[in-house]
């Protein structure tokens, strides 16, 4: 009986210890999970600011092309290339905005944005050869607004990339990476260009 009386409190203590460890494990898992969710929502919100400026630029481009059309009568191919690139980028941005955590959608947007930047740069180079177009007040205003929008995109992109870097770092470090793997917290895609040519922002300001 004495042995049984000794074993019983020992079992109670062991059970309490196990319950305590289970509670610690639960709160650690919950804390890690919630921190990943918070960081993911943070970079999603940051992308929303990029999306606002991208939409502003997509709205400006058709007006820019329409203004240039009256002067660039022999540059139809250039104008059509800008509109085609704009439409491709617009569609890609909608897919990325629906889920900024989708790395494939973000990569598609980056490629489309690089194409649009190249098309806009070619349009500006061509426009430089037409003094009347350069002097057009509407064209000057549109290019100024486009330049301002490009600057806002750059600032928003920096904030987004900072948020993505913080999220990716958290999901990669041990032991949080275990939680990220179990709950499918995928790596997020930075909004950045990869080549020297793509790093050149569209020159939308006449000299």
C-alpha positions, -999 to +999 in steps of 0.1 A: +000+000+000+029+024+008+044+017-027+010+024-043+007+056-023+041+067-035+035+059-072+002+078-073+015+113-066+045+105-089+021+098-117+002+130-109+034+150-111+045+134-144+010+141-159+012+177-148+047+180-164+034+165-196+005+188-196+028+217-190+050+207-219+020+203-242+008+238-232+042+253-240+043+235-273+008+246-282+015+283-274+048+282-293+031+267-324+002+292-321+027+321-317+048+311-346+018+305-368+003+339-359+036+357-365+038+342-400+002+352-408+009+387-395+040+391-417+022+376-447-006+401-443+019+429-439+035+423-473+001+417-489-010+451-477+022+466-489+016+452-524-018+469-524+000+502-524+020+492-554-012+480-571-028+515-567+001+531-585+002+505-612-035+510-619-028+548-621-001+542-647-022+518-667-049+544-669-024+571-680-008+551-708-039+549-732-042+587-729-005+591-736-008+569-767-039+586-779-022+620-777+009+608-795-011+591-822-019+623-839+018+631-844+033+596-848+014+586-879+043+565-891+049+548-858+019+526-856+039+496-846+055+514-816+021+526-804+005+492-807+034+476-789+028+500-759-009+492-757-002+455-760+024+456-733+001+477-711-028+452-715-005+423-707+009+440-676-027+450-665-038+414-667-008+402-648-013+428-621-048+417-615-036+381-609-009+393-586-032+416-566-056+386-561-029+368-542+005+386-537+017+355-519+016+336-552+052+337-564+043+325-599+018+354-604+044+379-591+071+366-615+046+369-643+039+405-633+076+413-631+081+400-667+051+419-679+063+451-662+097+447-678+081+445-712+059+475-706+089+495-694+108+487-726+078+496-748+074+529-730+111+537-734+109+531-771+079+554-774+097+582-756+128+578-778+106+581-809+087+610-794+119+630-790+121+632-828+088+651-830+092+687-817+055+695-820+046+664-799+072+674-773+056+709-771+021+695-768+007+706-734-014+675-729+016+653-737+038+672-713+012+669-685+008+632-691+045+625-691+049+645-659+021+625-642+036+593-655+070+602-640+054+610-607+036+577-607+069+559-615+085+575-584+055+565-562+058+529-575+095+529-565+087+540-530+059+515-526+081+487-541+108+494-514+082+491-486+069+459-501+103+443-506+112+451-469+080+434-458+087+404-480+123+401-468+111+401-431+085+374-439+109+352-458+135+355-431+110+345-404+098+315-424+133+302-431+148+304-395+147+275-372+124+264-356+098+286-372+106+269-406+090+238-392+057+256-387+060+272-421+065+238-437+036+222-419+011+250-427+024+257-463+037+292-458+054+295-492+083+318-500+072+353-512+085+369-544+104+402-542+092+429-566+125+437-583+142+435-617+170+411-626+189+427-655+206+460-660+183+468-689+152+462-668+165+484-640+163+514-663+130+531-655+110+543-685+122+577-695+090+596-696+102+631-693+112+652-723+145+671-722 
